[in-house]
């Protein structure tokens, strides 16, 4: 493999022009924004869905997490393998179309299982995006610019959260203008059902945008088909780097959990405990996330690039550990206030700190993974990320609220327990990963 890779490096295609590369990232950011908006709109509709479908907080945690995350994560593995061999642009475009339609279908649900199956469809569609996008961006930019580029891409998640809160709140306010809507061939729909449809259907236009994006040439290989790595080689490579990958996946996933609770349960905390109605809470939270989180994720990538150029091969992990040190005290107090002004004020450093590590995780993976495995290794990362954040995280908050406190008004304390534990453990894991990660970067540089 070493001789083949060396020859491939010598014949590597030129990097795309900066304007082309950044346009490509821009389209992917728009796709990411819509994926997050479609994913989390349910968090603004918890109480009306519970009332209409006769569900509990645990049920809603399951719906926001496991129903979406399991299939999102598992489908990412075969999709990642396809993306390492075929058109990443086409795969993403088809996925956008699927998840947009399935988000609208959530609005047609009239039972737990109908909503569950629609959420599964959203998860399967969204599984196409990030593994293929990570691979594309790594072929748009050289390593010393990769942290910033991936930080910009990951900012799409926070723009998505912010815009979902803002426009989701407006959609809810609009939908409340009528007791129900009557659509041809469908019949009467409740306001929360109409909100799903209004948020989901515009994504079909985003699917068409992908065909204006450039499919970049794969760096370091002559072609994906001629340099295919077998499934056995993939497993052997992952096994050889098992300590780096397992600790990276687990540590970064735990650091991502506060952002997940912000997108899923924090709106409910503001509605129940702080006393803000959804149309008021949603845009205020949305603007905080829209401004502070992109600054955090892009700033984290920028700092990582600076440290990398100064010789710190473990730069992404170093910056993530700094973020963990910030998030422990912030998480302790973030969801403990009942005063609206204080509750909103603490959300600013919370949104900033929770976002810092989000672009660093994929950037770190690109430093230790050959081109032919980037989408597959990225899909494995998404598997761990979603098992811990999108499934365990939301469910754990709902379970603590129902089973430990047995009091829906203590949802803020349940959020605090989950967040503090996750960032503390995640930071320690990444601290223990610094040395093996540096060794893996050096090995990758000579492969």
C-alpha angles and dihedrals in degrees: 000000000000095000092046092049093048091052090046091052091053091052096039116141120249116270114258118264111272093246091053093045094049092046088054091050090048093057090048090050090054089050090049091050091055093044092055093043091052091045099052105033086097090067090068092052102050099117099043091046090049091051096047098041097034095239135154132227088260090053091050092047087052091048095048092044124019098029089057103029105050095057092036090056100040095046089050091071099061091035089053090054090051090049091054089059109027142039109311091192093057093046092052093046093054090047093052091053092050098048092045092054092045092051088056089047088058084068090061094055117121099173142034093261096047090053090044093055092046090052089050088056091051089052094050092051095047091050088077096063119064103037091051092041093052089052093049094048091049086058092048097056139032119244098265090059098037098092093058093044093050089044089057090049092049089050084072088072091059095042084052093051092046096046091043089055093045100043093031088057090049091048090051091048090049092046091051089063087085133037090229142347125233116210125188113263090001105064131205120000131188120235093258090053092051090050090061091051094047092051097041108047099061088065089076088074090052089056088060090051091064090072090065090058123096120246097219123221111257111253119226097020135070095229138340093241096049094046100043115153115217122239088251092055089048092055092045092052092048091047091051089054095035096126093052095044098044094047092042092050095046098042097047093042091055091050089053094056097087090057089051093053089048089056096042115026107015092076088055089049090054092047097046106029106024091039101231117146114234096255089056100038096045100059093041092052089042095057091048092053093040092057107029103037098055088049089053098048096042091044090051091052092046092052091046091053091051092051091045092054088051090058103266102135090183092054097129091054093046092055091046091054089052088053091052091053089054096045099054096070094034092052090051092066105021098098101028102089129094096186108095095219095051093042091054094042094056090049089070097067089035093057091043096049096041091056100049097086097043096088094037095065097063091038090057092050093054089057093059102033131079118233095253091060103038098103093043094048088044090052090052088052090052088050092057093039094055097040088057103033112024095035112024096031101055092037092050092053092049092045093050090049093050104033108026102035099017085203123106090203090067093063090116091061091050089053090050094053093050095045099045093047093047099049094044094051093040093053092051092049092052091047089057090048098059098092099044090044092055090050091050091051091053091049092049091052090061099039 
